[in-house]
Amino acid sequence: MTDSTIPTARLGDDGPEVGLQGLGCMGMSFAYGPTDTDASRATLERALELGVTLYDTADAYGAGENERFLAPFFGAHREEVVVATKFALSIPPDEPTRRIIRNDAPYIREAVEASLRRLDLDVIDLYYMHRRDVNVPIEETVGVMADLVREGKVKHLGLSEVTGEELRAAQAVHPIAAVQSEWSLFSRDIEAGVVPAARELGVALVPYSPLGRGFLTGSFADAAQDLTQGDFRRQQPRFTGDNAAANAALLAPVRTVAEAHGATLGQIALAWVQQRARVHGLPVIPIPGTRKPTRVEENTGATRIVLTEDELSLLEPIAEKVAGDRYADMTFTSAGRE
C-alpha cells in the first residue's frame, strides 16, 4: 500500500472489505445540475487508484441513468469494486418527478432485475432498501431481500434511513451489512438510536452527505443564489434564506481547525465523520459525492487527518445550532419515525 492509498474497513461482520471512504455517484447524472461526463469518468478512475472501492448508486438516480452510466466502469473493474445500489423509490411513468416508496415483494423483484440489466452485472454486491414503506412490515421486505441473496442475485443487504428498532427487526431476518443515513457535522440525529443499534448488531454505518451536500466545504452560501435551477439543494430548508445565513456562520470553528491542519473545510468535515468510528465503536465508511478527480484526491486526503480532543470539542456544538431540517419532508427519514 502506498502513502496515497486509503486504509480499509469491513462492511458489517461478514461483509466485504472496502476502502475507508466510498464514492457517492448520484451527482454524476442527477440532482446537482449540469454534469461533465468525461470528468465524471476520470473521477471514477482516480478514486479507484486512491483505494476507493465502494461505489454507491440507486435506481432512482436519473430514473436508472446513473446505473447505466456506471456500468462500463464496473465492467472494466469488476474484481476491484464493490457495487452498491438501491430500490424503493418508484417513478410513475406519467410523473417523472414524483417518487412513490414501495417495499412490496413484486416491486423488489422487478427492481433488482432492472438494476442488474442496467448495471450489466450478474450479481449486486450490496443491495439497499432506499426508503422505508411503513405499510409493509420490514420483516417481509427483508425476507424478500434475503431470497435474492439465496438466489445469487445479491451478495449483501443494506438499509437506508431506518430507525434503530427497524434495524433490529431486519437483522433478526437476515444479516445486514450496512445502514446508510445522513451523518455529518450538521446532521447527527442517527446517533440517538440508529448508531447504538448498528454497533450492537455489528452493522457498518455508511454516511451519505458527509459534507452537508457541499455546504460544509464552503462552496456555496445560499442555494437559491449560488446554484443552478436544476439543483435540488435549492429545495432543502437549510440552504436558503435566513437558514443559510445562520448555518454559514457555523462554519467558523471548522475554518479554525482546517487552518491548524493546513486542510480544507471539507477535509475536516470528513475527518470528523471518520472519527465517529472510534467515538462510537463501529465501522464508518462515508460516501462523499463528487464529479472531479481533484475533489476525490482532496476527500481521500481526509483519511490521514486525526482531530485532537480539543478540536473535536470545538466542533461538537455545531449540529444543535443548525437552522432548518435536512429535508422539507422528514417523514421518510429515520428521524421522522424515531
Secondary structure, DSSP 8 states (H G I E B T S, - for coil): --TTS--EEESTTTS-EEESS-EE-GGGTSSBS---HHHHHHHHHHHHHTT--EEE--TTTTTTHHHHHHHHHHHHTTTT-EEEEEE-EE--TT-TT--EE---HHHHHHHHHHHHHHHT-S-EEEEEE-S--TTS-HHHHHHHHHHHHHTTSEEEEEEES--HHHHHHHHTTS---EEEEE-SSS--GGGTTHHHHHHHHT-EEEEE-TTGGGGGGTS-S-HHHHS-TTBGGGGSGGGSHHHHHHHHHTTHHHHHHHHHHT--HHHHHHHHHHTHHHHHTS-B----B-S-HHHHHHHHHGGG----HHHHHHHTTTGGG--S-SSS--TTSSTTT-
